[in-house]
């Protein structure tokens, strides 16, 4: 799962989760950002693609490193 969280003063205001497939806001400002970003189809599709770009390429490397050190 790919999660991209946005914080200000240690308070999470917006999060993108690949399992949900869209942005979710937790504060008033975060809800406005989430609505704006969810309505931008190109930005939303780019965030959905981040799971394949980042997770699928890096997780096997990290997983193998953990297994060899234990």
C-alpha positions, 0 to 999 in steps of 0.5 A: 500500500502506498500512503502519502501524508501531508502534515503541518505542526505535527497534525495530519491534514490530508492523506492519499492511500492507494487502497482508497484511491483518492485523497482524504482530508482530516481538517477543514483545510485538508478537506478542501485540498482533498476535494481539489486534488481529487477533482484533478484527474491528471494529479490523481492518476499520477498518485495512483501510479506511485504504487507501481513506481515506488513500492513494487520496485523498492519493497523486494530490495528492502525485504531481502535486506531484512531477511539477510540480517536476521 
